[in-house]
Amino acid sequence: MTVEITRLANGLTVVTDTMPHLATAALGVWVHGGSRSEQPSQNGITHLLEHMAFKGTARRSARQIAEEIEAVGGELNAATSVEHTNYYARVLAEDVPLAIDILSDILLNSTFDAEELAREKHVILQEIGAAHDSPDDKVFDLFQEMAWARQAIGRPILGTPERVMSFTPDDLKSYLSTHYRGPQMVLAAAGKVDHRQIVALAEERFSGVPGDAAPVDADASYTGGSNRLERDLMEVQFLLGFEGKPYKADDYYAIQVLASVMGGGMSSRLFQEVREARGLCYAIYSFHWAFRDTGLFGVHAATGQEDVEELIPVILGELSRASLDISQEEIERSKAQIRAGLLMSLESPAARAGQIARQIMIHGRVLTLDEIEGKIGAVDADQVRRLAADTFTGADPTMAAIGPLDRVMSLDSLSARLGSPLRRAAGIS
């Protein structure tokens, strides 16, 4: 990677990764502020703001924004996550100045027209409705809500219909001015880009971004618990989770390997035992979400009402066994999967731009490929077995389920099988 970094006078970081053999560039602005930056009365405003950024500025209407980027064959989009919001474009190399001009315009000059806001609220209500009607989406909202009960990090990114409908243009302007500040923003570009050109354009277009820091998000406190929603469905959507590791934890790469060993592919333990050996579900996988100060290890599966009574004990058995007999062969296979995924992603300029932006926000620098590969390579079976014991045994689990639930075991029974002390901080079972 050919990475260059410049910090502007207002604290905004410009980072580029040059891939001169390409004809295109991917670039965007990443803001260190997501749904966990919201106060309770603001739930959903980050996502609404992301939508409204494309609905007109002092210089361009919503239609002009779309037409200008598409007139050069480019793409423009955005996404909101728990900790970050990003606005990004992909264009031919010669159109990088246009992309930066549009990105700066929508972030600094949006008008938040009241009529546009009313229409976009209606669009988001449909988005919320679609998520509510999709049990495989809704179960993740229940899961996150239970892992960090009564905290911003546990609230749904989309917000609630009531909150979304309550926001005014002034609310959006106030939220933007509070959280969109230079020290919390990264302009990242990868592909056929010239660092000096990007810096010059950034100094010209983003000089109006305030230079003082935004408020720091409240620390998260994992709670665990059970969130069950009875619905008349063909399948039970089931999630089981445990407190994980933050990005900077010593065991971060080890827990990524553990997630891969348990449910990261067709050769993983859960897939082989649950699907291949027993035929209890079509798909099962495990994952690990990392955040600034916390993390969440999870297992997701969906199965019929008649099989869920067998499925959950099998999952618990595999988790309990992990601390005893994970082999170095399994570790090496999982490390190879993670390494291959990393290297394959580096072939995409969009993936590269996102990776270097996130690393700047998390670590304050870009990690070298050798450094990342070294950390992955250093993980061994003893470390993963110990981590499995620490994560799954005697821990407070998080459980979420949607569907016909009469055969889904209670959190008390599940916790007893894992030897968990069961803190019911949220009081939901």
C-alpha positions, 0 to 999 in steps of 0.5 A: 500500500502507498498510504499518505496522511495529512492533517488539516489545520481544522483537524480533518484528516486526509488519507490516500492509498494510491493504486496507479494501475486503476482508472477509477477512484473511491473516496468519501468522508467518514465521520466518527459519529453514529447512532451511539452518539445520540441522546435518547430523544435523538434516536434515529437522527444520525440516519435521518441526517445521512438521508437528508444530506442528499436532499438539496444544498444552497447550490444544488437541488436533490435532482442536481446532486444525482444528475451531476454525479451520474453525468460522469458515470459516478456513484454517490451513497452513504451509510450509518453505523453504530459508531460511524457515518460515511458519505462516499463516491466512486468516479473516474480519476479525472472526476475526483474534484467533482466528487469532493465538491459534491461531498463537501457541498452536501456536508457543509451546505445542506438546506434541510428543506421542510418539504424534503424532510417530510418526504424523507421521513415517510421514506424512513418510516417505510424502511423501519416498517420493512425491517420490522416485517423482516424477522431476520433483521428485527432479531438483530435489533432485539439482540443489540437492545438487550446486549446494551440495555438502555444505552445509545449503543443498544438502540436501533440505528433507524430509530422509532417512527415517533422519534423520526417524525418529531425531528425538525430542520433545526434539530438536524442543523444542531446535530450536524454542527455538534458532531461533524467537526474536523477532529472527528472527520476523515477524507479517505481516497483510494485508487488512481488518486494524487495525495497533493491534489486531494489535500489541496481540494480538501483545504479549499472545500472543507475549510468551513468545518469547525476545528474543535472536538465533538462530545465524546460518546458515553462508555458502553456497559454490557448487560446481557439478557433475553428479548423474545418476540412471539410471532406466527412464523414458519421459523424461529430466528435465534441469536445467542451472544456474549460480551466480546472485545473492543478494537484495541484489545490484546485478544481482538484478532484471537476472538476474530479467529474464534468466531471463524472457527465456530461459525465462519464457513462450511468447515466451521464447527457449528456448520458441520455439527448443526447443518451437516451432521444433524440437518437442524437448519439451513444456515448458521454462523458466528460473528464478532462485532468490535467497537471502541470500548466493547464488543459482542460475540454472536451466533445466529441461526433460524430453524423450524419450531420442531427443531429449535428444542434440539438446536439450542442445546447443540449450539451450547454444547459446541460453545462449551466444548470449544475451550477444550479441544480446538486444534491448531489445524482449525486455527490455521484454517481460520487464519487463512480465511481471515488473511485471504479475506483481508488481501482480497479486499485490498483489490477494491479501492472502495474497500481500501478507502473504508479500511484506512478511514476506519483505522485512522479513526480507531488507531490514529494511524493506518496499520501496515499489512505486515503488522496486521498479518503478524497479529493474525499469525501470532494467534495460537490454539492455546490463546483461542481455547482460553478465550473461548473459556473466558467468553462462553463459560460463566458469562452473562449471555444475550439471547434474542428470538422471534417466531413460535417460541414455546420450545425455546428454552428460557434464559435461566436454563440457557445460563445454567448450562453455561454456568452463568451468574445471570445478571438481569440488568434490563429486567426483560426475559 
